[in-house]
Amino acid sequence: MTNRILDWRSAAKDLTEALSSTDPTPGGGAAAAVAGAMACALGCMAAAISLKSKKLNPEAKPELEAYAAKMASLRDRFHQLADEDAAAFERFMLVVTLPKEDANRARRLQETALSAAEVPLTTAEAAAEAYKETQRASRLAAGTVASDLWCACHLFHAAAESAKENVIINLRVLKDPARTSRLQERLTEALAAFHA
């Protein structure tokens, strides 16, 4: 147990030091995805504890098992999105540094800005999905993990709101109104899940 505690504290310190550096990545988009991954991890833990409880209603077991599997899958997805967000922003910044007379600069700027907007948008959508799943699971889980599941819900909301900021700033670069409108609609739909 002691080694595991030291490991997570070291990992948390490494992450926060990476975020506090002056390097452009990881930034807010990656932080949003990591928040989503942490929330999923809380969901996994809460489900596992609930499934071991002698007080668990047997009829709730299949749904809690499905929830645990969903959270594990989404946790992996959030980790992937954190990497994708950093990579997308790095590609965008490389294009920004191209000479303005470069014939491909404008086109590549649009392409990379689109990618830099789509990745955090996917993070917001995944957070909304996980939030809804966690709200459902909270009605079945053991009372001892209720606070963990509500913490997960708050982290999913924070992940979505943080991702939103990264979507919006990149949409400002896009010059295609129809595409911008579609992305904004998806973002609005994702955020609506937290106010339903």
PENOR-V584800 format. One record per residue. N is the residue number from 1. PHI is phi in whole degrees, 0 to 359 (999 if undefined). Layout:
N	PHI
N	PHI
This chain:
1	999
2	299
3	297
4	296
5	298
6	297
7	297
8	289
9	293
10	295
11	296
12	297
13	295
14	300
15	296
16	293
17	291
18	297
19	292
20	273
21	287
22	274
23	294
24	293
25	228
26	287
27	232
28	299
29	294
30	293
31	298
32	298
33	293
34	295
35	300
36	297
37	296
38	296
39	296
40	298
41	298
42	297
43	297
44	299
45	297
46	297
47	294
48	298
49	295
50	297
51	292
52	274
53	291
54	288
55	271
56	295
57	293
58	305
59	291
60	276
61	301
62	301
63	291
64	291
65	296
66	295
67	297
68	300
69	295
70	295
71	295
72	296
73	293
74	290
75	301
76	297
77	295
78	296
79	299
80	297
81	295
82	298
83	294
84	296
85	296
86	298
87	295
88	296
89	292
90	297
91	296
92	299
93	294
94	296
95	291
96	303
97	278
98	294
99	302
100	295
101	277
102	296
103	297
104	265
105	300
106	298
107	296
108	293
109	296
110	294
111	297
112	286
113	293
114	298
115	297
116	293
117	271
118	291
119	295
120	295
121	297
122	297
123	299
124	298
125	293
126	294
127	296
128	295
129	299
130	295
131	299
132	296
133	298
134	289
135	298
136	295
137	295
138	297
139	281
140	252
141	287
142	296
143	298
144	292
145	249
146	302
147	295
148	294
149	290
150	289
151	299
152	300
153	299
154	296
155	292
156	297
157	296
158	297
159	299
160	294
161	295
162	292
163	298
164	306
165	300
166	285
167	293
168	300
169	294
170	279
171	295
172	296
173	276
174	291
175	248
176	258
177	301
178	295
179	293
180	300
181	297
182	297
183	294
184	295
185	296
186	298
187	295
188	300
189	296
190	297
191	292
192	297
193	300
194	274
195	235
196	286
